[in-house]
Amino acid sequence: ELLTLANETYEKKNAWKKAAGQIISQKNLAKKIYSFKTPHGFIKKNFLQKAIEYYSELSGIPYEVG
């Protein structure tokens, strides 16, 4: 039940972003992602690029490089 609520909230958030014409920025996502320390060390740029492209496809929100 909690997972369903979390998924609905996530979908609504993305719908609001898309409706507002928000663009996923590689720079902003990079700041958030690079602030996490993983057990495997730092996240590589190639992985970050693929993650952004994947998220952009799933959410339907375009992204720009830069």
C-alpha positions as CSV (number, residue, x, y, z in Angstrom):
1,E,0.0,0.0,0.0
2,L,2.8,2.4,0.9
3,L,4.7,1.5,-2.4
4,T,1.5,2.2,-4.4
5,L,1.2,5.6,-2.7
6,A,4.9,6.3,-3.4
7,N,4.5,5.4,-7.1
8,E,1.4,7.5,-7.5
9,T,3.2,10.5,-5.9
10,Y,6.2,10.0,-8.1
11,E,4.0,9.9,-11.3
12,K,2.1,13.0,-10.2
13,K,5.4,14.9,-9.6
14,N,6.6,13.9,-13.1
15,A,3.3,14.9,-14.7
16,W,3.5,18.3,-13.0
17,K,7.1,18.8,-14.3
18,K,6.1,17.7,-17.8
19,A,3.0,20.1,-17.8
20,A,5.2,22.9,-16.6
21,G,7.6,22.3,-19.5
22,Q,10.5,21.5,-17.2
23,I,13.6,20.1,-18.8
24,I,15.8,17.5,-17.0
25,S,19.2,19.2,-16.7
26,Q,22.3,17.0,-16.7
27,K,24.0,19.6,-14.5
28,N,21.4,19.5,-11.8
29,L,21.1,15.7,-11.8
30,A,24.8,15.4,-11.7
31,K,25.0,17.5,-8.5
32,K,22.5,15.3,-6.8
33,I,24.0,12.0,-8.0
34,Y,27.6,13.0,-7.2
35,S,26.6,13.9,-3.7
36,F,25.9,10.2,-3.0
37,K,28.7,8.0,-1.8
38,T,28.2,4.5,-3.1
39,P,29.9,1.3,-1.9
40,H,31.5,1.1,-5.3
41,G,33.0,4.6,-5.3
42,F,32.1,7.5,-7.5
43,I,29.7,7.3,-10.4
44,K,31.3,7.6,-13.8
45,K,30.2,10.1,-16.4
46,N,29.1,7.4,-18.9
47,F,26.8,5.8,-16.3
48,L,25.4,9.2,-15.5
49,Q,24.6,10.0,-19.1
50,K,22.8,6.6,-19.6
51,A,20.8,7.1,-16.4
52,I,19.7,10.5,-17.5
53,E,18.6,9.2,-21.0
54,Y,16.8,6.3,-19.3
55,Y,14.9,8.6,-16.9
56,S,14.1,11.0,-19.7
57,E,12.5,8.2,-21.7
58,L,10.5,6.8,-18.8
59,S,9.2,10.2,-17.7
60,G,8.6,11.7,-21.1
61,I,10.5,14.8,-20.1
62,P,13.2,15.9,-22.6
63,Y,16.7,16.6,-21.3
64,E,19.4,18.8,-22.5
65,V,23.2,18.3,-22.3
66,G,25.1,21.0,-20.6
